[in-house]
């Protein structure tokens, strides 16, 4: 991905790795995340939007002023809920 992203991609990959999730690039700025063989969600890093195949979710953009990365907590919460729910 050569374009600039709002999503800090290094941290995004670390979070996915922590959960044992796999990533596939579907298109330009369109990623698909898998838990085993199951599609968990599609992610659009420029807009920080996530689609879990039921609804769209918007992550909070990173803020230098805030100091905490709320988007990380939001992403982990979404991952946790999707991993336990049947699709």
C-alpha positions as CSV (number, residue, x, y, z in Angstrom):
1,X,0.0,0.0,0.0
2,X,1.7,3.1,-1.2
3,X,-0.9,5.6,-0.3
4,X,-1.0,7.3,3.1
5,X,-3.4,5.8,5.6
6,X,-5.1,7.3,8.6
7,X,-4.8,3.8,10.2
8,X,-1.3,3.3,11.7
9,X,-0.8,0.1,9.7
10,X,2.1,-1.2,11.8
11,X,-0.1,-1.2,14.9
12,X,-3.0,-2.6,12.9
13,X,-0.9,-5.6,11.9
14,X,0.3,-6.1,15.4
15,X,-3.3,-6.2,16.7
16,X,-4.3,-8.8,14.1
17,X,-1.2,-10.9,14.9
18,X,-2.1,-10.8,18.6
19,X,-5.4,-12.4,17.7
20,X,-4.0,-14.9,15.1
21,X,-5.9,-13.2,12.3
22,X,-5.0,-13.3,8.7
23,X,-5.1,-10.5,6.2
24,X,-5.8,-10.4,2.5
25,X,-5.6,-7.4,0.3
26,X,-8.8,-7.3,-1.8
27,X,-8.2,-4.1,-3.6
28,X,-6.6,-0.7,-3.2
29,X,-7.2,0.3,0.4
30,X,-9.6,-2.7,0.9
31,X,-8.5,-5.4,3.3
32,X,-10.3,-8.6,4.3
33,X,-9.6,-10.1,7.7
34,X,-10.0,-13.8,8.5
35,X,-10.3,-15.9,11.7
36,X,-9.3,-19.4,10.5
37,X,-11.4,-19.9,7.3
38,X,-14.1,-17.5,8.4
39,X,-14.3,-13.9,7.0
40,X,-14.4,-11.7,10.1
41,X,-14.6,-8.2,8.5
42,X,-13.5,-6.0,5.6
43,X,-11.5,-3.0,6.5
44,X,-10.9,0.3,4.7
45,X,-7.7,1.9,6.2
46,X,-8.0,5.4,4.6
47,X,-11.5,5.9,6.1
48,X,-10.9,3.7,9.2
49,X,-14.2,2.0,8.3
50,X,-15.0,-1.6,9.1
51,X,-17.8,-3.8,7.7
52,X,-18.5,-7.0,9.7
53,X,-21.0,-8.2,7.0
54,X,-23.9,-6.9,9.1
55,X,-23.1,-3.3,9.7
56,X,-20.6,-0.6,9.1
57,X,-18.5,0.7,12.0
58,X,-16.4,3.8,12.1
59,X,-13.2,3.8,14.2
60,X,-12.0,7.0,15.9
61,X,-9.2,8.7,13.9
62,X,-5.8,8.7,15.8
63,X,-5.2,12.0,17.5
64,X,-1.8,13.4,18.6
65,X,-3.6,15.7,21.1
66,X,-5.5,12.8,22.8
67,X,-2.5,10.7,23.5
68,X,-4.5,7.5,23.7
69,X,-5.4,5.6,20.6
70,X,-9.1,5.0,21.0
71,X,-9.2,3.3,17.7
72,X,-7.1,0.4,19.0
73,X,-9.5,-0.2,21.9
74,X,-12.5,0.0,19.5
75,X,-10.8,-2.4,17.0
76,X,-10.0,-5.0,19.7
77,X,-13.6,-4.8,21.1
78,X,-15.0,-5.4,17.6
79,X,-12.6,-8.3,17.0
80,X,-13.5,-9.9,20.4
81,X,-17.2,-9.7,19.7
82,X,-16.9,-11.0,16.2
83,X,-14.7,-13.9,17.2
84,X,-17.3,-15.2,19.7
85,X,-20.4,-14.6,17.6
86,X,-21.4,-17.2,15.0
87,X,-21.8,-15.8,11.4
